[in-house]
Amino acid sequence: MKVAVVGATGLVGSKMLQVLTERNFPVTELIPVASEKSVGKEVTFKGKQWKVVSADTAISMQPNVAIFSAGGSTSLEWAPKFAAAGITVIDNSSAWRMDPSKKLVVPEVNGAALTQEDKIIANPNCSTIQMVLVLKPLHEKYKIKRVVVSTYQSVTGTGVKAVTQLMNERQGISGEMAYAYPIDLNVIPQIDVFLDNGYTKEEMKMVNETKKIMGDDQILVTATTVRIPVMGGHSESVNIEFENAYEVNDVRGLLAQTPGVIVVDDPSRALYPMPKDAHDKDEVFVGRIRRDETQPNTVNMWIVADNLRKGAATNAVQIAEYLQQKNWL
Ligand code: 2RA
């Protein structure tokens, strides 16, 4: 299968190549795509060197699928052109996520919504993906009324520039700033720009994308998203109010049986999920499951995942796997 990776030289694009290899996706020809300045360079994939080409050239090479992680403007310009050429696009940017004509997919949650006609498929925001994977089984069993989430997000969500800023600051080196403030020994309660309602774009992505993926506009979501000096993944403190009564052990058991979720929850042995353990894994890890004793039918939990993998590259590759298994690519 011919696979184009648009943004192949970026942090998520490189992770996509790693995940395609690890999951043995049937790639017979890789078509790495990047900006004009990178055309001609080579990327290593499955032991071979593949030449970076322009988006135009990639279309002419007729890949079966193109996985984008190159920013919203590139997706807005090029995804329709790839789709018009009959190439299925899986886009990791926010460009198409809330477009009513486009599917926003976490395969384990709403993969069944996909059809052969879907030619531009949106990959959700990383902080949304790890949360909805946990919310879905709970919503089906207990019916969720409201979600309050606070995130603790890795600098890898911003990209290479932020990782470099953190590493420089930890070594006392001054350098290019990805953020308005130092990130080492600090936290920044702003991810993306502020909107008129006082929330950031990242926070409203969690609100709006959750409703779309879960297929239920009645679910109330409020979010505070925070950047922290961590590399391995995003963590989230999630408070969930149900319509119906529940038992903590039943919640723990239900999540333990949920595909893609691993429960790490034993306070007696100080066992709970942490980014250092989630790093470079495809699963979503859940712990600190406990009753909210201040409100009926409400549970607290802690959710951790590698934002570059299940939060981006792995979820996109899993969408491609779903389409390939349907023989739709
Ligand atoms: C972030 N979720 O963490 C956003 C985009 N990757 O910066």
Residues whose N, C-alpha, C, O or C-beta is under 5 A from the ligand:
A	BS01	2RA	C126 S127 Q153 S154 G157 T158
